[in-house]
């Protein structure tokens, strides 16, 4: 499995709108086992996105999907900055197949 954890900082006052766009773009992602968008409770403008994919190739392929491209186009103007980004190798857990 392939995992990503990343922080995205929205422009002031637009975090909820950015989160909605990220969540709406989640339909029909082949190879995606988990995609979680979470508010950062210590930063009113920040979101954390935690993803688990079958493999890195599935993640890369998803970036070309029309729904993902549309979400990127809508969300990009609402992003002030990208923060920490970590690649992981998930080994399992509640809600994931081993």
Residue pairs with C-beta under 8 A, 6 or more apart in sequence:
1 33
1 52
1 53
1 54
1 55
1 89
1 90
1 91
1 96
2 52
2 53
2 54
2 55
2 56
2 58
2 59
2 87
2 88
2 89
2 90
3 50
3 51
3 52
3 53
3 87
3 88
3 89
3 90
4 49
4 50
4 51
4 53
4 59
4 85
4 86
4 87
4 88
5 48
5 49
5 50
5 51
5 84
5 85
5 86
5 88
6 48
6 49
6 82
6 83
6 84
6 85
6 86
7 40
7 46
7 47
7 48
7 49
7 82
7 83
7 84
7 85
8 18
8 46
8 47
8 48
8 49
8 79
8 81
8 82
8 83
9 43
9 45
9 46
9 47
9 79
9 80
9 81
9 82
9 83
10 17
10 18
10 45
10 46
10 47
10 78
10 79
10 80
11 45
11 78
11 79
11 80
12 45
12 80
14 45
14 78
15 39
15 44
15 45
15 46
15 47
17 78
18 47
18 75
18 78
18 79
19 37
19 39
19 47
21 71
21 74
21 75
21 78
22 37
22 47
22 49
22 71
22 75
23 37
24 71
25 67
25 68
25 70
25 71
25 72
25 75
26 32
26 35
27 67
28 65
28 67
29 35
29 62
29 65
29 68
30 58
30 61
30 62
31 53
31 54
31 55
31 57
31 58
31 59
31 61
31 62
32 51
32 52
32 53
32 54
32 58
32 59
32 62
33 52
33 53
33 54
33 96
33 97
34 50
34 51
34 52
34 95
34 96
35 49
35 50
35 51
35 52
36 48
36 49
36 50
36 51
37 47
37 48
37 49
38 47
38 48
38 49
38 50
39 46
39 47
39 48
40 46
40 47
40 48
45 80
46 83
51 59
52 90
52 96
53 59
53 62
62 68
63 69
63 72
90 96
91 98
92 98
